[in-house]
């Protein structure tokens, strides 16, 4: 969660596929036609975050202040019924510092009959509160837990304020055990050990495991960290997501019905003539 894909050529490549008049969706639109946010800033402070990059660019936040969460003014905000699912949140996360606000927002949106796609790098306590509070609305809620690696040292490097792997896995297991729809976002992948992550989460996923590259890795990480992040680490990640390695990953998992590919991978697969999705 919280990295937005590039536009332009990606979209045109998709529209050139042999899918008749059907336009292939990309970015957050692959998941839901609507979104809802209630905070400005995010304590996860992920190095690759598109929302942080945009906030810095438009001088709403700095690299240092992005991690300070400030509630958005909700006066006059509509909680009415929307056509299609609502991705919540899309530009921050649900954290111990805002869980009470989150629960109130969920309650209002669900009361209007909305379907929620909850996308989060989950804190277990927050997940448990959501799961327990809305057991009667579980048919309206789908969880999508963001986990880009099963290695805590990797998660800490790229997502310094976010929970460790076991806490995220525990959240997934709890929602699964309570009968909710569960899925995983491995976007962005943070290392080359997807097999390990897949093995750990697969038994607890009822829906899909979404896989994607880190978009605009060099620019966003440098901008978001004022160039203080290790260039060697960035180069290593980019090399690990070369076209050759992405194609090998795709070929290995292409017949797995739970695996879904984000546009950053679809673009590569289409360009190499392997499928048009």
N, C-alpha and C positions, 0 to 999 in steps of 0.2 A: 504494500500500500504506500501511497504518498510519493510515487514518482509518476509523472505524467509523460506519455510518449511524445515523440516528435510528430510533427504533422507533415503537410506538403507531400513529398514523394511517397511516403508510406501509404497515404490514402489513395493516390493515383495508381500505385501498383496493385492495391487490392481491387480497385474498380476495374482493372484490366483483366481480372481473372475470368474464367469461363463459368460464371455462375448465373448466366442469363441476366435478368433485370434485378436480381437480388444484390444489394450492396452489402459487402462485408463490413461489419462494425469493428471499431478499434478503440483503444484507450479504455476509459471507464465506461464508455457506451457498450462495450462488450458485456458488461456486467449488469448495468441498470441505466435506464433513461433519465433518472433523477438523482440528485444528491442533496444532503442536508448537513450543514456544519454549524457548530455552536461555540467554537473557541477560535481565538487568534493566537497562534503559536502552539508549540508541541514539545513536551518534555522529553520525548524520545530523541530529539535532536539528531535525526539521521543525516548522514553526510550527503546523501544523494537526493534528498527530498525536493521535489519540484515546488511545493508550496513555500518552503523556506527560501528557495532560489528566487521565486517571484516576489516574496515579501521584501527581500533584500534589494532586489532590482528596483522596486517601486517605493523604497524607503519607508515601508510600513514597519519594518523590523531591521535589526542588524544581525550579523552572524552570532553575536553574543547574547542578544535578547530574545531570539526566536524561541528558546527553550522555556521562556516565561509564558505561561498560559493565561490568557485574558479572556473572560467570557464575552461573547458577541452580544450586542444589544438585541434582544429578541422582541422588543416592542413592535407590535404590528405584524409580526411574522405569522404566516399562515401555516396551520397544521392540517389543512384540509386534505381530502382524498386526491391522490395524484394517479395519473394513468401510468401504470407500470411500477416496478419496484423502486425504492429509494435506497441508494447507497449512503450509509451513515457510519462514520463520517468519511469525507474524502480528502480533506486538507489538514487534518490533525488526527489525534487518536483519543481513545477512551482511557482515562488514567485515574488513579486514586484521587487526583486533584479535581477532577470534574465529573466523577461518577454520579453524584447526586443530580447534577444538571442533566446528564445523559439519561438517567432513569425518568426524569420528568418529561424530557423531549420524546422519548420512546413511548411513554404512556399516552401522550397527546396524539402522536402520529398513528399509533395502533388503534386508538379510540375512533379515529376517522376511517378505519378499515384499510390502512395502508399496509403494503408488504415491505419489510425492511431487510436489506442486505447489510449486515453488521460486519464491517471490515476493520480489523484491529490486530495489532501486535499485543496479544492479550496478557493483561495482568490477571492472575487467577482469581483474586478477590473480586475484581470488577466483573469478570465473566460469571462467577457464581451468583453475584447479585442480580445480573441481568437474567440469567437462566432461571433462577428461583422466582423472580418477580413476575415473569411473564409465561409461566407454564401453561396458562390458559390461552395464550396467544401463539403457541409454538408453530402453528400452521402459517403464521404471518411472518415468521422470522427465519432467516438463513444466516448462519455464521460463516464468515470467511476469514480464517486466521492466517496472518502473514508470517511465514517462517522461511527465510532464505538460506538457512544453514542449520545443521544440527550441532555445530561447533560453537561453544560459548565465546571462545576467543575471537572468532570471526564476527559473531553478532555484536560483541562489544566494540570491535574496531569500527564497524560501519554504522551501528545503531546504539550509540553510547548510553542513552537513557532508557532503552527498551528492556523488557524482561528477558531472562535467560531462556534457553531452549526448553528445559524441563518444565518451567512455569507455563510456557506456551503449549507444550504437549499436554500438560495436566488440564489446561483450559479446554483443549480440544476433546480430551477424554471425558471431561465432565459434561459438556454440552451433548456429546454423542450418547452418553449413558442416560441422559434425561430425555432423549428422543428428538432432539432438534436436528434440522438439516445442517450438515457440517461440510466445509470445504477448506482448501488451503490455497493461499497465494504464495507461490515461490517466485514472485516478481518484486525485486530483482533476485536472481540467484546470486549468492555471495561467495560461493566457492565451486570447486569442480567435483564435489562429492554428493551429487544429487541422489545417488543410489542409497546412501546412508539415511538421508532425510526421508526419502520415499518409503523405505522399509519401516521407519518409526511411525509415520503418520497414516500410512495407507489403511490399516485396519479400522481406523476411527473416522474415515471419510465416507459420508453417504452420497456426496455429490461429485465434486471434481477437484483435481489438483492442477491449478493454473501455473504455467511455467513461462518465465520471461527474462530477458536480459536486463541489465542496468542501462537505462537510456541516458544518452549524453553524459556518460560517466565522467570523463575528464573535465569538461566544463563545469558541470554542476558541483562536483566534489571540490574543485578548486575555488569556485565562487562561494560555496557555503562554508568553507573553512579558511577563507582568506589565503589560500595557497599553503597552509601549514600541514596539510595531510600528506602522507608519504607518497611521493611520485612512484616509487617502486611498487607499492601496494596497488595503486591505480593501474599501472601498466600490467601487473600480474593478473588482475581481474579481467582487464580488457583482453589480454591474450587468452585467458581461460574461456572467453566467450567469442572466440574467433569463429568465422563461418564454418570452418572445418570441424571444430569441436561441437558447435551447435547442431550441425547436420548429423554427426555421430549420435548425439543425444536424441535427436528426433527419430532417427532410424531405429534406435533401441526401444523407444517407448511409443512409437506411432500407432501401434495396435492395441495399446492399453486404453480401455474405454473410459477410465477415470482421468486420464491426462488431457488437459486442454492447453492450447498454445496461445500465448499473447502475441500481439501484432509484431513485436520485435523479432520473434522467431518465425512467424508466418512469412514475414518479408523475405527472410533468407531462404526459407524452403521454397517459396514461389519463384524467387530469382534463379534458383538452381533447378527449376523444372521438376521438382519431386512431387508436387501436388498443387492444386489451386484452391483447396479448402472449399 
